[in-house]
Amino acid sequence: MQNTKWTLPNSRTVVTDRNMVDLTDRLHGWTNSVYKLGCAFIHLSPMADYRNSNPFLQLEQTEIVNIKEHLHNYHGFHLNDDLNMDTVSPYLLIVLDKVSSNLECYINCLENNQVNSI
């Protein structure tokens, strides 16, 4: 069932991505950071001319801080460095690899009913 909204049990309250992040953040601290990182990068997608302008300058300061903190906390990015395609691009594949491998591991645990392993 694609595009079916999830609701809370015995309720009409729709489960949002924010609800899921809040819940999983209590279990795994990295989920909220990844959520904020993804939200910030979504705002970069309409800006296609990365070679001639710095798309990060179009972001709100909180989004810049979220990206810097995630890259710093999980991948060693220097907080004093500016965000631009030259400073961020070396981290992109590493970030995507880490997020996808974590998700694959957690899905595997859920499929094998190993909830305590997560």
Secondary structure, 3 states (H helix, E strand, C coil): CCCCCCECCCCCCECCHHHHHHHHHHHCCHHHHHHHHHHHHHCCCCCCCCCCCCHHHHCCHHHHHHHHHHHHHHHCCCCCCCCCHHHHHHHHHHHHHHHHHHHHHHHHHHHCCCHHHC
